[in-house]
Amino acid sequence: MLPTLCELAGVPVPPHVEGHSLLPLLKNPGQKWDYPAITFTHPGDASVRTEKWHYIKYKSGDEELYNFDKDKMEWNNFANDPEYKSIKKELEKHIPKHTANYYGTHANNKERLERIRKAKKPKK
């Protein structure tokens, strides 16, 4: 979202920010869009969605891959089928590189916040 907000505000996108402005789609919703939707559900889990594919990579290393042309309800996971290895690799390229660092930091912050909470408890 940040590239969109920066473009609307007329300010440059910070160099560390990954992604694309959605302003072209806001101006013309029917135009062709060549970028997938990227979502994060839990720390370390990322999802890449195109018109045809839905690829999910979990922090654990597990993966899911669904082909919407063949399976709109996502019942059949093709992630372990060698025939789709190149598709997984291509979709995985869209997962922002900073994700691993962000989630590592998130986990560290959680631990740090817990130490702070314990330190602030009144002594009896």
C-alpha positions in Angstrom: 0.0 0.0 0.0 2.9 2.4 0.7 3.8 2.9 -3.0 0.2 3.9 -3.7 0.1 6.3 -0.8 3.4 7.8 -1.8 2.2 8.3 -5.4 -1.0 9.9 -4.2 1.0 12.2 -1.9 3.5 13.0 -4.6 6.5 11.9 -2.6 9.1 9.3 -3.6 8.8 5.7 -2.5 11.5 4.9 0.0 14.2 2.6 -1.6 13.6 -0.2 0.9 9.9 -0.5 0.0 8.9 -3.3 -2.3 5.7 -3.4 -4.3 3.7 -1.4 -6.9 1.4 1.5 -6.7 -2.3 0.6 -7.2 -3.1 4.1 -8.5 -3.2 2.9 -12.1 -5.9 0.4 -11.1 -7.8 3.0 -9.1 -7.9 5.3 -12.2 -8.8 2.5 -14.6 -10.1 -0.7 -12.9 -10.4 -2.5 -16.2 -6.8 -2.2 -17.2 -4.5 -5.2 -17.5 -2.5 -5.8 -14.3 0.6 -8.0 -14.4 1.4 -8.1 -10.7 0.2 -10.7 -8.3 -1.5 -10.0 -5.0 0.8 -10.7 -2.0 -0.7 -11.4 1.5 0.7 -12.4 4.8 -1.4 -14.3 7.3 0.9 -15.3 10.1 4.5 -14.4 10.8 6.6 -16.1 8.2 3.7 -17.2 6.0 3.2 -15.6 2.6 0.6 -16.1 -0.2 1.0 -15.1 -3.9 -2.2 -14.9 -6.0 -2.5 -14.5 -9.7 -5.5 -15.0 -11.9 -4.5 -18.6 -12.5 -2.5 -19.6 -9.4 -2.5 -19.4 -5.6 0.8 -20.3 -4.0 1.3 -20.3 -0.2 4.7 -20.7 1.5 4.7 -21.3 5.2 7.5 -20.5 7.7 7.8 -24.2 8.3 8.7 -24.7 4.6 5.4 -26.4 3.8 3.8 -25.2 0.5 0.4 -25.2 -1.2 -0.2 -24.6 -4.9 -3.7 -24.3 -6.5 -4.6 -23.9 -10.1 -7.8 -21.9 -10.4 -8.4 -23.1 -14.0 -8.7 -26.6 -12.7 -9.8 -26.2 -9.1 -11.6 -23.0 -8.1 -12.3 -24.3 -4.6 -8.6 -25.1 -3.8 -9.2 -28.8 -3.1 -6.2 -30.1 -5.0 -2.8 -29.1 -3.8 -0.2 -29.4 -6.6 2.8 -28.2 -4.5 4.4 -31.6 -4.3 3.9 -32.5 -7.9 7.2 -32.1 -9.7 5.4 -31.0 -12.9 4.7 -27.6 -11.1 8.2 -27.0 -9.7 8.9 -24.2 -12.1 5.6 -22.5 -11.4 6.3 -22.5 -7.6 9.7 -21.1 -8.2 8.3 -18.3 -10.4 5.6 -17.4 -7.9 8.0 -17.5 -5.0 10.0 -14.7 -6.6 7.2 -12.3 -5.9 7.4 -12.8 -2.1 9.2 -9.6 -0.8 12.8 -10.2 0.3 12.4 -8.2 3.5 9.7 -10.7 4.8 12.2 -13.0 6.5 13.9 -10.1 8.3 10.6 -8.5 9.3 9.3 -11.7 10.8 12.6 -12.4 12.6 12.4 -8.9 14.0 8.7 -9.4 14.9 9.6 -12.5 16.9 12.4 -10.8 18.7 10.2 -7.8 19.5 7.6 -10.2 21.0 10.3 -11.7 23.3 11.6 -8.3 24.2 8.0 -7.0 25.0 7.5 -10.0 27.2 10.7 -9.3 29.2 9.5 -5.6 29.6 6.1 -6.7 30.9 7.7 -9.0 33.4 10.1 -6.3 34.5 7.2 -3.9 35.1 5.3 -6.2 37.4 5.1 -4.7 40.9 7.2 -6.5 43.4 5.4 -8.0 46.4 
